Amino acid sequence: ARIELPRSPGSYIASGIERNARGQLVLAVRNNAPVDVSAVTVVAAHSARGRESYRIDSLRAGETTHIGLPWPAAEIKNGVRIGSQVVGATVAE
């Protein structure tokens, strides 16, 4: 994991867009690596509104964090697509 993580962060850190208990869209990011990670960069994309980039300073092994997104959940219909991708991370020192 230490060698591969910077080259292939999406293989170790999962991301997805979910609705929270209040019905708002959130970006969920989970560290599946056996090591703590830092400087995690995730891009959330909305087919009609563009992309938003988010940085997470640190995630412990097995930890999940949620980040509120600026897009109304009601917009996610009629062919609108949303998704996310982990584009960067390093092994925490």
Legacy VTK file of the C-alpha trace (Angstrom):
# vtk DataFile Version 3.0
C-alpha trace
ASCII
DATASET POLYDATA
POINTS 93 float
0.000 0.000 0.000
2.803 2.458 0.832
4.297 2.275 -2.657
1.068 2.033 -4.672
-1.100 4.535 -2.799
0.269 7.751 -4.354
0.024 6.252 -7.862
-3.383 4.619 -7.436
-5.245 6.251 -4.535
-8.659 5.077 -5.747
-7.579 1.475 -5.208
-7.289 2.120 -1.457
-9.642 5.023 -0.770
-13.289 4.690 -1.721
-15.585 7.598 -2.498
-19.230 7.971 -3.370
-22.141 10.357 -3.158
-24.927 9.558 -0.709
-27.918 11.198 0.959
-27.584 11.878 4.658
-30.399 11.512 7.227
-31.720 14.977 6.278
-31.819 14.097 2.566
-28.837 16.269 1.623
-26.141 15.068 -0.758
-22.820 14.258 0.888
-19.486 13.005 -0.385
-18.490 9.886 1.584
-14.775 9.041 1.629
-13.443 5.857 3.278
-9.827 4.850 3.822
-9.620 1.120 3.049
-5.805 1.118 3.196
-4.070 -0.615 6.108
-2.252 2.666 6.852
-3.273 6.218 7.771
-3.379 8.618 4.816
-3.096 12.372 4.351
-3.652 15.001 1.666
-6.588 13.103 0.160
-8.029 14.912 -2.863
-11.458 13.919 -4.169
-13.362 15.366 -7.116
-17.169 15.303 -7.077
-18.824 15.804 -10.466
-22.342 16.914 -11.418
-23.232 16.601 -15.095
-25.096 19.937 -15.126
-23.102 21.986 -12.583
-19.496 20.921 -13.095
-16.871 19.680 -10.655
-15.911 20.460 -7.071
-12.560 19.464 -5.572
-12.204 18.608 -1.874
-9.123 17.987 0.263
-9.139 15.893 3.410
-6.121 16.507 5.620
-6.017 13.027 7.151
-7.935 9.754 7.422
-7.028 6.900 9.750
-7.077 3.324 8.434
-10.737 2.274 8.241
-12.077 5.794 8.854
-14.932 7.330 6.844
-15.695 11.030 6.579
-18.631 12.882 5.009
-18.534 16.280 3.303
-21.679 18.237 2.453
-22.118 19.007 -1.241
-23.563 22.256 -2.625
-26.032 20.513 -4.926
-29.714 20.068 -4.055
-30.737 16.408 -3.947
-33.933 17.296 -5.839
-31.831 17.981 -8.955
-30.692 14.383 -9.218
-33.252 13.239 -11.765
-33.970 13.387 -15.472
-30.563 12.216 -16.647
-28.440 14.300 -14.274
-25.408 12.250 -13.284
-23.229 12.649 -10.209
-20.080 10.813 -9.218
-16.784 11.070 -7.435
-13.164 10.043 -7.856
-10.182 10.011 -5.519
-7.359 11.706 -7.429
-4.613 12.032 -4.831
-3.362 10.869 -1.426
-0.170 10.149 0.462
0.739 7.801 3.291
0.668 9.726 6.570
3.985 10.142 8.339
LINES 1 94
93 0 1 2 3 4 5 6 7 8 9 10 11 12 13 14 15 16 17 18 19 20 21 22 23 24 25 26 27 28 29 30 31 32 33 34 35 36 37 38 39 40 41 42 43 44 45 46 47 48 49 50 51 52 53 54 55 56 57 58 59 60 61 62 63 64 65 66 67 68 69 70 71 72 73 74 75 76 77 78 79 80 81 82 83 84 85 86 87 88 89 90 91 92
